[in-house]
Amino acid sequence: MLKKVKRHSLKKHIERNLTERDFSKRNEPLTYLGFVVDEAFFDDFEMLYEFGKELGLQRKDVKVFTFVETRRKIPSLRQNQITNKEFTWRGEIHNQNAQEFLDFPFDVLIGYYNGKHEFLGAMVAQSRAKFKIGFNNSDPRLFDLLLAVDLQNKEAFKSEVKKYLKIFKKI
């Protein structure tokens, strides 16, 4: 029962954040790049930092935030991680690192996950990023650009993102 209430609240949060989104700075050039990643799907974070370097960014200008269904018992040094337990039943996020990440004005935010994901969708909707890129079967209301790329194929992912960033004159 509580899961249904949480999911309903997340949907309401997404709707509210979509209506409040500021589109005025969507065409700014790329200086800061953010990734929201489902850790169950992808865990090669070094590849994401290398991709930022290929785009001409320094490592400090690329940020990665991950979602894990449940936190493992093993201690982790990962600061930029959130679990479903850190979303309240009202759909609010209780994680200081997540709030700082979402309040940061990224020029491009990439939702690195497949399909619709309630928790990551809520994070993307709440993000103050200026331009958002998503992938296969994601909620199209959340993203400015949806790419039909197999995310397991890293080279195809890189080439498609680069191609569209050049078309939109971000790089």
C-alpha positions as CSV (number, residue, x, y, z in Angstrom):
1,M,0.0,0.0,0.0
2,L,2.8,2.4,1.0
3,K,4.6,1.7,-2.3
4,K,1.5,2.7,-4.3
5,V,1.2,5.9,-2.4
6,K,4.9,6.6,-2.9
7,R,4.6,6.0,-6.7
8,H,1.5,8.2,-6.9
9,S,3.4,11.0,-5.1
10,L,6.4,10.6,-7.4
11,K,4.1,11.0,-10.4
12,K,2.6,14.2,-8.9
13,H,6.1,15.5,-8.1
14,I,7.1,14.9,-11.7
15,E,4.0,16.7,-13.1
16,R,4.6,19.7,-10.9
17,N,8.3,19.9,-11.8
18,L,7.5,19.7,-15.5
19,T,5.2,22.7,-15.3
20,E,7.8,24.7,-13.4
21,R,10.7,24.0,-15.8
22,D,12.7,26.9,-17.3
23,F,13.5,26.5,-21.0
24,S,15.1,29.9,-21.5
25,K,18.8,28.7,-21.3
26,R,18.4,25.4,-23.2
27,N,20.8,26.5,-26.0
28,E,23.8,27.3,-23.8
29,P,27.2,25.7,-24.8
30,L,28.4,22.6,-22.9
31,T,30.5,23.4,-19.8
32,Y,29.0,21.1,-17.2
33,L,27.8,17.5,-17.9
34,G,25.8,15.4,-15.5
35,F,24.7,11.7,-15.6
36,V,21.9,10.1,-13.7
37,V,22.6,6.3,-13.8
38,D,20.8,3.2,-12.8
39,E,23.6,1.2,-11.1
40,A,21.7,-2.1,-11.7
41,F,22.0,-1.5,-15.4
42,F,25.5,0.2,-15.7
43,D,28.5,0.5,-13.4
44,D,31.4,1.6,-15.6
45,F,31.6,5.2,-14.3
46,E,35.1,5.8,-15.5
47,M,33.8,5.5,-19.1
48,L,31.4,8.4,-18.4
49,Y,34.3,10.6,-17.1
50,E,36.4,9.6,-20.2
51,F,33.5,10.6,-22.4
52,G,33.4,14.0,-20.7
53,K,37.1,14.3,-21.5
54,E,36.4,13.5,-25.1
55,L,33.9,16.3,-25.2
56,G,36.6,18.8,-24.0
57,L,35.6,18.9,-20.3
58,Q,37.7,18.4,-17.3
59,R,36.9,15.6,-14.8
60,K,35.6,18.2,-12.2
61,D,33.0,19.4,-14.8
62,V,31.5,15.9,-15.1
63,K,29.3,14.6,-12.3
64,V,27.7,11.1,-12.0
65,F,24.8,10.3,-9.7
66,T,23.6,6.8,-9.3
67,F,20.5,5.0,-8.1
68,V,20.5,1.6,-6.3
69,E,17.4,-0.2,-5.4
70,T,18.7,-1.1,-1.9
71,R,21.9,-0.1,-0.3
72,R,24.3,-3.0,0.2
73,K,25.6,-3.9,3.7
74,I,29.2,-3.4,2.6
75,P,30.4,0.1,3.3
76,S,30.9,2.2,0.2
77,L,32.8,5.4,-0.4
78,R,30.3,6.5,-3.0
79,Q,28.8,9.8,-2.0
80,N,26.7,10.3,-5.1
81,Q,24.3,7.5,-4.7
82,I,20.6,7.3,-3.7
83,T,18.2,4.5,-2.9
84,N,14.4,4.1,-3.1
85,K,14.4,4.4,0.8
86,E,15.6,8.0,0.5
87,F,12.4,9.0,-1.3
88,T,9.6,9.8,1.1
89,W,6.0,8.6,0.7
90,R,5.2,12.1,-0.5
91,G,7.8,11.8,-3.3
92,E,10.4,14.1,-1.7
93,I,14.1,13.3,-1.6
94,H,15.9,13.1,1.7
95,N,19.5,13.0,0.5
96,Q,21.7,16.1,0.7
97,N,24.1,15.0,-2.0
98,A,21.1,14.3,-4.3
99,Q,19.7,17.8,-3.6
100,E,23.0,19.5,-4.4
101,F,23.3,17.5,-7.6
102,L,19.7,18.3,-8.7
103,D,20.2,22.0,-7.9
104,F,23.3,22.3,-10.0
105,P,22.7,24.0,-13.4
106,F,24.2,21.4,-15.7
107,D,24.3,22.4,-19.4
108,V,23.5,18.8,-20.3
109,L,22.1,16.0,-18.2
110,I,22.0,12.5,-19.5
111,G,19.6,10.0,-18.0
112,Y,21.6,6.8,-18.5
113,Y,18.9,4.2,-18.1
114,N,16.4,2.4,-20.3
115,G,12.7,2.6,-20.1
116,K,10.5,4.4,-17.5
117,H,12.0,4.5,-14.0
118,E,9.9,6.3,-11.3
119,F,12.8,7.3,-9.1
120,L,15.2,8.4,-11.7
121,G,12.4,10.1,-13.6
122,A,11.6,12.1,-10.5
123,M,15.3,13.1,-10.2
124,V,15.4,14.1,-13.9
125,A,12.2,16.2,-13.6
126,Q,13.5,17.9,-10.5
127,S,17.0,18.7,-12.0
128,R,17.8,22.3,-12.9
129,A,19.7,21.1,-16.0
130,K,19.2,23.2,-19.1
131,F,19.2,20.4,-21.7
132,K,18.3,16.8,-20.9
133,I,19.0,13.7,-23.0
134,G,17.2,10.3,-22.5
135,F,17.1,6.9,-24.2
136,N,14.8,4.2,-25.4
137,N,11.2,4.2,-24.0
138,S,11.9,6.9,-21.4
139,D,9.2,9.3,-20.5
140,P,9.4,11.8,-23.4
141,R,8.1,14.7,-21.2
142,L,11.2,14.6,-19.1
143,F,13.8,15.0,-21.9
144,D,14.6,17.4,-24.7
145,L,16.1,14.7,-26.8
146,L,15.4,10.9,-26.9
147,L,18.0,8.7,-28.6
148,A,17.2,5.1,-29.9
149,V,20.6,3.6,-28.9
150,D,21.5,0.4,-27.2
151,L,23.2,1.7,-24.0
152,Q,25.3,-1.5,-23.7
153,N,27.0,-0.4,-27.0
154,K,29.2,2.3,-25.5
155,E,30.7,3.5,-28.8
156,A,27.2,3.9,-30.4
157,F,26.2,5.9,-27.3
158,K,29.2,8.2,-27.5
159,S,28.9,8.8,-31.3
160,E,25.1,9.6,-31.1
161,V,25.5,12.0,-28.2
162,K,28.4,13.7,-29.8
163,K,26.5,14.0,-33.1
164,Y,23.5,15.7,-31.5
165,L,25.6,17.9,-29.3
166,K,27.3,19.2,-32.5
167,I,23.9,19.6,-34.2
168,F,22.6,21.7,-31.3
169,K,25.9,23.6,-31.2
170,K,26.7,22.7,-27.7
171,I,30.3,21.6,-28.6
